[in-house]
C-alpha cells in the first residue's frame, strides 16, 4: 500500500514549509498511521523517503533538520501508543 502526496496552492501543512515545496505535516503521518492500524490491525508499515530536503548550502542548519525529524518521530511514536 502506498499513500500519494497531493496538494493545491491553498493547502498548508501543520509545520514549516520546507524548501522542496512539500508541506511539513507530522500530524498527517500520525493520522495515516492511526487509520491504518485501526482499519487493518497490526499490519507491517514501512515509512520511506522521509527526510529533510534543503537547497545546497555550505553549512548545514541542523536546528531545522532536528525539528523536522523530531516532529515526524514524535508523531510516529504517538500513533504507536
N, C-alpha and C positions, 0 to 999 in steps of 0.2 A: 504494500500500500504506500502511496506517496501523497503528499499534500503539495499542491501547486500554489505558488505565490502569485497573487494578483493584487493590483491596486489601481486607484484612479487618482487624478490630480487633487481630489478633495479628501483622500484618505490621510490619516495621520496615525502613527504608532503611539504607544504609550510612553516611549522614551525618546531620546535624542535621535535626530535623523543622521545616519552615518553616510560617509562620502560616496559610497557606491549606489546611492539613490534607492535604498531599501529602508523602510522604517524599522526602528528598533522596537520590537514588541514581545518582550519576555512573557507578558501576561497571555498573549495569544498562544504561545507554545504551551503554557500551563493549561489553558482551556482545552487545547487539542489533545494533550496527554490525558487529561481527566476524562474527556469524552471517549477516547479510545479505550481506556481502562474500564469505564462504566459500561460501554457497549459490548466490548469483546473480552472482558475479564482480564486474565493475565497473559496476554499475547506478548511476544518479544517485540520491542520497539527500538529502532536504531535512529538516532538523530545524527545526520551527516551534514557536512558543509556549513557549519555554524561558527564562523569566525568573524573577526572584526577587520573589515577591509578599510584601507585608507590610501590616499594618494602617496606617491613616493616622496618621502621627506628624509633628510639626512639624520634626524633624530626621531626616536620612537616616543610617542606620547602615551606612556604606559597607563596613566591615570584613566584615560578614556577606554582603553582596551580592558583594563581591570574592571571598570564599572560595567562595561558591556557584558563581559563574561560572567561577572557576579550576578547580574540580573537574570541571565538565562540559567545558570547553575542553580540559583535560588528558586526560580520558578519550577525547574525540574524536580528539585527536592520537595517542594510544596506539593506538587502533583503526585509524588510517590507516597505521601503520608495518607 
